[in-house]
């Protein structure tokens, strides 16, 4: 459901049950600011379906970009004859790319092709039916696109890959236990929360998706995960091969005149891209990260996740010194949202993540007036979510 420069797509999607179970992550040793706390590979991940439909080619296993920087630039700016200077700075290696011999799904390497086949692709491989609209898996993907327009925050194929992993696994119980960390009931006694987690387009559509998923991939495991369950992915944006090329260009030591020419070329390129494509530049997807999913939210986080290898490997890094025994917290809000008033932050967290924050910053601002930040709609006033504060607290 991911990079020299990574921006999270609607930050991090958290599951409602996490705040009930009280998952937390603590440091066992001192981490200095800038230290890498851990590097984690997801249990499973998937590119967003709309992202793939818009021709963002990525490895089906690790999400690494498959387009060269030049191919990427040509597509994004609509100039098929464009040539980039310093093409040797592109890190994409097409000569290493491998296709599934049955369905032609692409991978960045033979290692990724083999890993996908051994983990889930034997079940999901469509063979010659890849373009058949009546194939159950294609019907499932089409239904997802019809009920979840961009921007996406997850993908139905993440659920499909979970089921496929269990179907292929020798130790099915182990994978069921691992995936259970990411599952939650889709409704509680007070309200349906499907639209809260996945958008209002999902109201009334869950039964359809369940039925299509069951038709495509029936397994006993589905009886455990498909009735009223959601998965808890991290949604991320991987920088494009073009972005990597630009960063490599920035690091070049060039004479002044050449530097000015290169910078002018890149500036014009981004103007052309903005005119042709807009902000939709990167490969986007989601994944299930077992260790990182235990990190709670804070409006003053001491850690952040990124994807510097431009694939599915998540790096959690310290934003400040973290002492042994101290809780490791990330933020579900972006930088601008964290600068808003306590009332505004709580409104965002209630609406999108279904909890009320009680971090150090929020507790210190308890006596602040319940007014929204200046950049929100005027006259918004109090929200019904105030009643939730007595029932739901951050863990």
C-alpha positions as CSV (number, residue, x, y, z in Angstrom):
1,X,0.0,0.0,0.0
2,X,7.1,3.2,-1.0
3,X,13.5,8.0,-2.3
4,X,15.7,10.5,-1.7
5,X,12.9,12.8,-1.0
6,X,9.7,11.1,0.4
7,X,6.4,12.7,1.1
8,X,3.7,10.7,2.8
9,X,0.4,10.5,1.0
10,X,-2.2,11.7,3.5
11,X,0.5,10.9,6.1
12,X,0.0,7.5,7.7
13,X,-3.3,5.6,7.8
14,X,-3.9,4.1,11.2
15,X,-6.4,1.5,12.2
16,X,-9.1,2.1,14.8
17,X,-8.4,-1.0,16.8
18,X,-4.8,0.1,17.4
19,X,-6.0,2.7,19.9
20,X,-8.1,0.0,21.6
21,X,-5.3,-2.6,21.8
22,X,-2.7,0.0,23.0
23,X,0.2,-1.0,20.7
24,X,3.3,1.1,21.6
25,X,7.0,1.1,20.7
26,X,9.8,2.0,23.2
27,X,13.5,2.5,22.7
28,X,15.8,0.0,24.3
29,X,18.9,2.1,23.8
30,X,19.9,5.7,23.2
31,X,19.1,7.0,19.7
32,X,20.7,10.3,18.7
33,X,19.0,12.8,16.4
34,X,19.4,11.5,12.9
35,X,20.0,7.9,13.8
36,X,18.2,5.2,12.0
37,X,16.1,3.3,14.6
38,X,15.3,0.4,12.3
39,X,14.8,-0.6,8.6
40,X,11.8,-2.7,7.9
41,X,10.5,-4.6,4.9
42,X,6.6,-4.9,4.7
43,X,4.8,-8.2,5.1
44,X,3.2,-7.3,1.9
45,X,2.7,-4.1,-0.2
46,X,0.9,-3.0,-3.4
47,X,0.9,-0.1,-5.8
48,X,-2.3,1.9,-5.9
49,X,-4.5,0.8,-8.8
50,X,-5.2,4.3,-10.1
51,X,-1.5,5.1,-9.9
52,X,-0.7,2.0,-12.0
53,X,-3.5,2.9,-14.4
54,X,-1.9,6.3,-15.0
55,X,1.2,4.4,-16.2
56,X,3.5,4.8,-13.2
57,X,5.5,1.6,-13.8
58,X,6.9,0.0,-10.7
59,X,8.2,-3.3,-9.6
60,X,5.2,-5.5,-8.7
61,X,7.1,-6.7,-5.6
62,X,9.2,-3.9,-4.1
63,X,7.6,-0.8,-5.9
64,X,11.0,0.4,-7.3
65,X,10.5,2.6,-10.4
66,X,10.9,0.8,-13.7
67,X,10.9,3.9,-15.9
68,X,14.3,5.5,-16.6
69,X,14.5,9.2,-15.7
70,X,14.3,10.1,-19.4
71,X,11.2,7.9,-19.9
72,X,9.7,9.4,-16.8
73,X,10.3,12.9,-17.9
74,X,9.0,12.3,-21.4
75,X,5.7,10.9,-20.1
76,X,5.2,13.5,-17.4
77,X,5.8,16.5,-19.7
78,X,4.3,15.1,-22.8
79,X,7.4,15.5,-24.9
80,X,8.4,12.1,-26.5
81,X,11.6,13.5,-28.0
82,X,13.0,15.0,-24.8
83,X,16.6,14.1,-24.0
84,X,18.1,14.5,-20.5
85,X,21.7,15.5,-19.9
86,X,23.8,13.3,-17.8
87,X,21.7,10.1,-18.4
88,X,24.3,8.1,-16.6
89,X,23.0,9.5,-13.3
90,X,19.8,7.5,-13.6
91,X,19.8,4.5,-11.3
92,X,17.2,2.5,-13.1
93,X,18.7,-0.5,-14.8
94,X,16.2,-1.8,-17.5
95,X,18.6,-4.7,-18.4
96,X,17.9,-6.2,-15.0
97,X,14.1,-6.1,-15.3
98,X,12.2,-9.3,-15.5
99,X,8.7,-10.2,-16.5
100,X,6.5,-13.0,-15.2
101,X,6.5,-15.5,-18.1
102,X,2.8,-16.2,-17.6
103,X,1.1,-12.8,-17.2
104,X,4.0,-10.3,-18.1
105,X,3.8,-8.5,-14.7
106,X,7.2,-6.7,-14.4
107,X,9.8,-6.8,-11.7
108,X,13.0,-4.8,-11.2
109,X,15.1,-7.9,-10.8
110,X,15.1,-11.7,-10.9
111,X,15.3,-11.6,-7.1
112,X,12.0,-9.7,-6.8
113,X,10.3,-11.9,-9.4
114,X,11.3,-15.0,-7.5
115,X,10.3,-13.5,-4.1
116,X,6.8,-12.6,-5.5
117,X,6.3,-16.0,-7.0
118,X,7.2,-17.7,-3.8
119,X,5.1,-15.4,-1.6
120,X,1.9,-14.6,-3.4
121,X,2.1,-14.5,-7.2
122,X,1.3,-18.1,-7.9
123,X,-2.2,-17.5,-6.7
124,X,-2.6,-14.0,-8.2
125,X,-1.0,-14.7,-11.6
126,X,-3.6,-14.1,-14.3
127,X,-1.7,-15.8,-17.1
128,X,-3.3,-15.1,-20.5
129,X,-6.4,-13.5,-18.7
130,X,-4.6,-10.4,-17.6
131,X,-6.6,-8.2,-20.0
132,X,-9.9,-10.2,-19.6
133,X,-12.4,-7.9,-17.9
134,X,-14.5,-10.9,-16.8
135,X,-11.7,-12.5,-14.8
136,X,-12.7,-12.3,-11.1
137,X,-9.5,-10.5,-10.0
138,X,-10.0,-7.9,-12.8
139,X,-13.6,-7.4,-11.8
140,X,-12.4,-6.9,-8.2
141,X,-9.9,-4.2,-9.2
142,X,-12.5,-2.5,-11.5
143,X,-15.0,-2.4,-8.6
144,X,-12.4,-0.8,-6.3
145,X,-11.6,1.9,-8.8
146,X,-15.3,2.6,-9.2
147,X,-15.8,3.2,-5.4
148,X,-12.4,4.7,-4.5
149,X,-11.4,7.5,-6.8
150,X,-8.0,9.2,-6.4
151,X,-6.5,10.1,-4.1
152,X,-6.2,6.5,-2.8
153,X,-5.2,5.7,0.8
154,X,-5.1,1.9,0.4
155,X,-5.7,-0.8,-2.2
156,X,-8.0,-3.8,-2.4
157,X,-5.0,-5.7,-3.8
158,X,-3.3,-5.4,-0.4
159,X,-6.1,-7.6,1.0
160,X,-5.9,-9.9,-2.1
161,X,-2.2,-10.3,-1.5
162,X,-2.8,-11.1,2.2
163,X,-5.1,-13.9,1.2
164,X,-2.7,-15.1,-1.5
165,X,0.2,-15.2,0.9
166,X,-1.9,-17.4,3.3
167,X,-3.0,-19.7,0.5
168,X,0.6,-20.2,-0.6
169,X,2.2,-20.5,2.8
170,X,3.2,-23.8,4.4
171,X,2.8,-22.3,7.9
172,X,-0.6,-20.6,7.4
173,X,-1.1,-20.0,11.1
174,X,2.0,-17.9,11.3
175,X,0.9,-15.5,8.5
176,X,-2.6,-15.4,10.0
177,X,-1.2,-14.3,13.3
178,X,1.0,-11.6,11.6
179,X,-1.8,-10.2,9.6
180,X,-4.1,-10.2,12.6
181,X,-2.1,-7.2,13.9
182,X,-3.5,-5.1,11.1
183,X,-7.2,-6.1,11.3
184,X,-10.1,-4.3,13.0
185,X,-13.9,-4.4,13.0
186,X,-15.3,-2.1,10.4
187,X,-18.1,-1.0,12.8
188,X,-18.5,-0.3,16.4
189,X,-21.6,0.0,18.6
190,X,-21.8,3.8,17.9
191,X,-21.3,4.1,14.2
192,X,-20.2,2.7,10.9
193,X,-16.6,3.7,10.5
194,X,-15.9,2.4,7.0
195,X,-16.2,5.9,5.5
196,X,-13.9,7.3,8.2
197,X,-11.1,4.9,7.3
198,X,-11.5,4.6,3.6
199,X,-13.6,7.5,2.4
200,X,-17.3,8.2,2.0
201,X,-17.3,6.5,-1.4
202,X,-17.1,3.2,0.6
203,X,-20.4,3.5,2.3
204,X,-22.7,0.7,1.0
205,X,-19.9,-0.8,-1.1
206,X,-18.3,-3.2,1.4
207,X,-20.6,-6.1,0.6
208,X,-19.8,-5.8,-3.1
209,X,-16.1,-5.8,-2.5
210,X,-16.4,-8.7,0.0
211,X,-18.3,-10.8,-2.5
212,X,-15.9,-10.1,-5.3
213,X,-12.9,-10.9,-3.1
214,X,-14.5,-14.1,-2.1
215,X,-15.3,-15.1,-5.7
216,X,-11.7,-14.3,-6.8
217,X,-9.8,-15.8,-3.9
218,X,-12.0,-18.0,-1.7
219,X,-10.1,-19.5,1.2
220,X,-11.0,-20.4,4.8
221,X,-8.9,-17.4,5.8
222,X,-11.4,-15.1,4.2
223,X,-14.0,-16.0,6.8
224,X,-11.6,-14.5,9.4
225,X,-10.7,-11.3,7.6
226,X,-13.5,-10.3,5.2
227,X,-16.6,-10.0,7.3
228,X,-16.0,-6.7,9.2
229,X,-12.3,-6.2,8.9
230,X,-9.9,-3.5,7.7
231,X,-6.2,-3.6,7.2
232,X,-3.9,-1.0,8.6
233,X,-1.5,0.1,5.8
234,X,1.1,2.8,5.6
235,X,0.4,4.8,2.4
236,X,3.5,6.3,0.9
237,X,4.9,8.1,-2.1
238,X,8.2,7.0,-3.7
239,X,10.1,9.6,-5.5
240,X,10.3,9.1,-9.2
241,X,13.3,8.1,-11.2
242,X,13.3,11.7,-12.5
243,X,13.4,13.1,-9.0
244,X,16.4,10.8,-8.2
245,X,18.1,12.1,-11.3
246,X,17.5,15.7,-10.3
247,X,19.0,15.1,-6.9
248,X,22.0,13.4,-8.5
249,X,22.4,16.5,-10.7
250,X,22.2,18.7,-7.7
251,X,25.2,16.9,-6.3
252,X,27.4,17.4,-9.4
253,X,30.3,19.8,-9.1
254,X,30.1,21.9,-12.3
255,X,31.5,25.1,-13.5
256,X,29.3,28.1,-12.8
257,X,28.0,28.5,-16.4
258,X,27.2,24.7,-16.7
259,X,25.4,24.8,-13.4
260,X,23.2,27.7,-14.4
261,X,22.4,25.9,-17.7
262,X,21.5,22.7,-16.0
263,X,19.4,24.4,-13.3
264,X,17.5,26.4,-16.0
265,X,16.9,23.2,-17.9
266,X,15.5,21.5,-14.8
267,X,13.4,24.5,-13.8
268,X,11.8,24.5,-17.3
269,X,11.3,20.8,-17.2
270,X,9.3,21.1,-14.0
271,X,7.2,23.9,-15.4
272,X,6.4,21.7,-18.4
273,X,5.5,18.8,-16.1
274,X,3.3,21.0,-13.9
275,X,1.4,22.2,-17.0
276,X,1.0,18.7,-18.4
277,X,0.6,16.5,-15.3
278,X,0.3,18.6,-12.2
279,X,1.4,17.3,-8.8
280,X,0.7,13.6,-9.5
281,X,4.4,12.7,-10.1
282,X,5.4,9.7,-8.1
283,X,4.7,6.0,-7.6
284,X,2.3,5.6,-4.7
285,X,1.2,2.5,-2.8
286,X,0.7,1.0,0.6
287,X,2.2,-1.7,2.8
288,X,1.9,-3.5,6.1
289,X,4.8,-2.8,8.4
290,X,4.6,-4.9,11.6
291,X,7.1,-3.0,13.7
292,X,6.4,0.5,12.5
293,X,2.6,0.0,12.9
294,X,3.2,-0.1,16.7
295,X,4.3,3.6,16.7
296,X,1.7,5.9,18.2
297,X,1.0,9.5,17.2
298,X,2.3,12.6,18.8
299,X,1.9,16.2,17.6
300,X,5.6,16.6,18.6
301,X,7.0,13.3,17.1
302,X,10.5,12.1,17.9
303,X,10.7,9.8,14.8
304,X,9.7,9.8,11.2
305,X,9.5,7.2,8.4
306,X,11.0,7.6,4.9
307,X,12.0,5.4,1.9
308,X,15.5,6.5,1.0
309,X,16.2,3.3,-1.1
310,X,13.3,4.1,-3.4
311,X,11.7,0.8,-2.8
312,X,9.5,-0.8,-0.1
313,X,12.2,-0.6,2.7
314,X,11.0,1.7,5.4
315,X,13.6,3.6,7.4
316,X,12.5,5.0,10.8
317,X,14.8,7.8,11.9
318,X,15.1,9.8,15.1
319,X,14.0,13.5,14.9
320,X,15.5,14.2,18.3
321,X,17.5,12.3,20.9
322,X,15.4,9.4,22.3
323,X,16.4,8.0,25.6
324,X,16.1,4.3,26.7
325,X,12.6,3.6,27.8
326,X,11.1,6.6,26.0
327,X,8.2,5.9,23.7
328,X,8.9,6.2,19.9
329,X,6.2,8.3,18.3
330,X,5.5,9.5,14.8
331,X,3.0,12.0,13.6
332,X,-0.1,11.2,11.5
333,X,-0.2,14.9,10.7
334,X,2.0,16.8,8.2
335,X,4.1,19.7,9.3
336,X,1.5,22.4,8.4
337,X,-1.2,20.5,10.3
338,X,1.0,20.1,13.4
339,X,1.3,23.9,13.5
340,X,-2.5,24.4,13.7
341,X,-4.4,24.9,17.0
342,X,-5.1,22.1,19.3
343,X,-8.8,22.3,18.4
344,X,-7.9,22.0,14.6
345,X,-5.5,19.1,15.2
346,X,-8.1,17.2,17.2
347,X,-10.7,17.8,14.5
348,X,-8.4,16.3,11.9
349,X,-7.4,13.3,14.0
350,X,-11.1,12.6,15.0
351,X,-12.3,12.7,11.5
352,X,-9.5,10.7,9.9
353,X,-8.1,8.5,12.6
354,X,-11.0,8.2,15.1
355,X,-9.1,9.2,18.3
356,X,-8.3,12.2,20.4
357,X,-4.7,13.0,21.0
358,X,-3.3,13.4,24.5
359,X,0.3,14.0,23.7
360,X,2.5,16.4,25.6
361,X,1.7,19.3,23.2
362,X,-2.0,18.7,23.4
363,X,-2.0,18.4,27.2
364,X,-0.1,21.7,27.5
365,X,-2.7,23.4,25.3
366,X,-5.8,22.1,27.2
367,X,-6.8,25.6,28.3
368,X,-6.6,27.1,24.8
369,X,-9.8,28.3,23.3
370,X,-11.6,25.8,21.1
371,X,-11.1,27.8,17.9
372,X,-10.0,26.5,14.5
373,X,-6.8,27.7,12.9
374,X,-7.0,30.7,10.5
375,X,-6.6,28.6,7.4
376,X,-9.7,26.5,8.1
377,X,-13.3,27.5,7.2
378,X,-14.5,30.5,9.2
379,X,-17.5,30.1,11.5
380,X,-16.9,26.4,11.9
381,X,-17.6,26.5,15.6
382,X,-17.8,23.5,17.9
383,X,-18.0,20.0,16.4
384,X,-19.9,16.9,17.6
385,X,-16.5,15.2,18.0
386,X,-16.2,17.0,21.4
387,X,-18.3,14.3,22.9
388,X,-15.8,11.7,21.7
389,X,-13.1,13.1,23.9
390,X,-14.7,11.5,26.9
391,X,-14.9,8.1,25.3
392,X,-11.7,7.8,23.2
393,X,-8.2,8.7,24.2
394,X,-4.8,8.2,22.7
395,X,-2.8,5.3,24.2
